[in-house]
């Protein structure tokens, strides 16, 4: 197998200069699905309940404050 053909070659423009780069491929096999399982699932911010106090600090219920502004 040709090592040049297996690599990653890129031409970019950085700070007004043309930059050529070449990256030799890794010898080990990477299983991206397994890596994703190891990291776990991304969970965003916890959902705010409609009757919970609004996180903006107004003292009002979320449904009467910022939730109403979203709609």
Residue frames as qw, qx, qy, qz and C-alpha x, y, z in Angstrom:
[[0.000, 0.889, 0.457, 0.000, 0.00, 0.00, 0.00],
 [0.384, 0.494, -0.017, 0.780, 1.25, 3.47, -0.87],
 [0.355, -0.477, -0.512, 0.620, 1.69, 5.53, 2.34],
 [0.016, -0.108, 0.115, 0.987, 1.30, 8.83, 0.46],
 [0.356, -0.267, -0.610, -0.656, -2.06, 7.76, -0.92],
 [0.498, -0.477, -0.718, 0.098, -3.27, 6.70, 2.51],
 [0.303, -0.253, -0.361, 0.845, -2.43, 10.03, 4.18],
 [0.074, 0.868, 0.480, -0.103, -4.39, 13.25, 4.50],
 [0.424, 0.061, 0.175, 0.886, -3.12, 16.15, 2.41],
 [0.021, 0.869, 0.476, -0.138, -4.54, 19.67, 2.83],
 [0.345, 0.259, 0.100, 0.897, -3.91, 23.13, 1.40],
 [0.198, -0.823, -0.506, 0.164, -5.17, 26.05, 3.50],
 [0.239, 0.644, -0.026, 0.727, -4.80, 29.79, 3.63],
 [0.593, -0.643, -0.388, 0.291, -3.69, 30.89, 7.10],
 [0.323, -0.777, -0.012, 0.540, -2.83, 34.48, 8.00],
 [0.368, 0.843, -0.185, -0.347, -2.40, 35.42, 4.33],
 [0.007, -0.537, 0.817, 0.209, -0.06, 32.49, 3.61],
 [0.864, 0.122, -0.347, -0.345, -0.71, 29.26, 1.78],
 [0.392, -0.480, 0.748, -0.236, -0.02, 26.32, 4.08],
 [0.743, 0.170, -0.593, -0.259, 0.47, 22.74, 2.87],
 [0.459, -0.431, 0.674, -0.385, 0.04, 19.98, 5.42],
 [0.703, 0.135, -0.661, -0.226, 0.24, 16.21, 5.31],
 [0.577, -0.430, 0.533, -0.446, -0.77, 13.84, 8.08],
 [0.308, 0.217, -0.920, -0.105, 0.37, 10.24, 8.12],
 [0.746, -0.339, -0.302, -0.488, -2.46, 7.86, 9.04],
 [0.512, -0.516, 0.583, -0.363, -2.46, 6.14, 12.40],
 [0.281, 0.247, -0.921, -0.111, -1.31, 2.52, 12.49],
 [0.130, 0.182, 0.885, -0.408, -4.04, 1.60, 14.97],
 [0.157, -0.457, -0.701, -0.525, -7.67, 1.16, 14.05],
 [0.139, 0.018, 0.408, -0.902, -10.08, 3.64, 15.65],
 [0.133, -0.481, -0.849, -0.173, -13.62, 2.52, 16.44],
 [0.090, -0.266, 0.051, -0.958, -15.59, 5.78, 16.66],
 [0.649, -0.432, -0.406, -0.477, -18.78, 4.04, 17.77],
 [0.744, -0.300, -0.494, 0.335, -16.95, 2.48, 20.73],
 [0.308, 0.090, -0.243, 0.915, -15.39, 5.84, 21.63],
 [0.346, -0.394, -0.172, -0.834, -18.85, 7.44, 21.67],
 [0.755, -0.425, -0.473, -0.159, -20.16, 4.71, 24.00],
 [0.625, -0.130, -0.443, 0.630, -17.26, 5.28, 26.40],
 [0.082, 0.190, -0.108, 0.972, -17.97, 9.02, 26.58],
 [0.092, 0.467, 0.753, -0.455, -21.66, 8.51, 27.29],
 [0.159, 0.702, 0.585, 0.374, -24.67, 10.40, 26.09],
 [0.143, 0.136, -0.113, 0.974, -24.64, 14.18, 26.08],
 [0.167, -0.716, -0.675, 0.060, -27.39, 15.62, 28.18],
 [0.122, 0.577, 0.066, 0.805, -28.18, 19.30, 27.94],
 [0.158, -0.236, 0.448, -0.848, -29.53, 21.45, 30.72],
 [0.056, 0.315, 0.917, -0.237, -32.25, 19.88, 32.83],
 [0.106, -0.537, -0.567, -0.616, -35.75, 20.74, 31.68],
 [0.091, -0.039, 0.413, -0.905, -37.44, 23.49, 33.67],
 [0.012, 0.488, 0.870, -0.072, -40.91, 22.58, 34.93],
 [0.024, -0.630, -0.396, -0.668, -43.75, 24.94, 34.06],
 [0.508, -0.798, -0.253, -0.201, -44.58, 25.49, 37.75],
 [0.725, -0.238, -0.178, 0.621, -40.97, 25.87, 38.90],
 [0.127, -0.881, -0.032, 0.455, -39.61, 29.28, 39.79],
 [0.627, 0.769, -0.023, 0.123, -38.16, 31.04, 36.77],
 [0.810, -0.141, -0.024, 0.569, -34.35, 30.79, 36.55],
 [0.304, 0.652, 0.062, 0.692, -34.13, 34.50, 35.63],
 [0.335, -0.120, -0.545, 0.759, -34.68, 35.34, 39.32],
 [0.239, -0.385, -0.206, -0.868, -37.95, 37.27, 38.96],
 [0.250, -0.017, 0.739, -0.625, -39.70, 35.12, 41.58],
 [0.712, 0.225, -0.025, -0.665, -42.51, 34.29, 39.14],
 [0.815, 0.056, 0.577, 0.003, -43.41, 30.83, 37.92],
 [0.324, -0.220, 0.656, 0.646, -41.60, 29.87, 34.72],
 [0.262, 0.505, 0.767, 0.297, -44.89, 29.55, 32.78],
 [0.021, 0.928, 0.360, -0.093, -45.82, 33.16, 33.60],
 [0.259, -0.808, 0.260, 0.462, -42.38, 34.63, 32.98],
 [0.058, -0.546, 0.653, 0.522, -39.81, 33.46, 30.43],
 [0.365, 0.204, 0.890, 0.178, -41.85, 30.55, 28.99],
 [0.330, 0.791, 0.454, -0.243, -44.52, 33.05, 27.93],
 [0.051, 0.810, -0.305, -0.499, -41.81, 35.15, 26.23],
 [0.303, -0.236, 0.836, 0.393, -40.62, 32.13, 24.19],
 [0.383, 0.457, 0.801, 0.058, -44.05, 31.55, 22.62]]
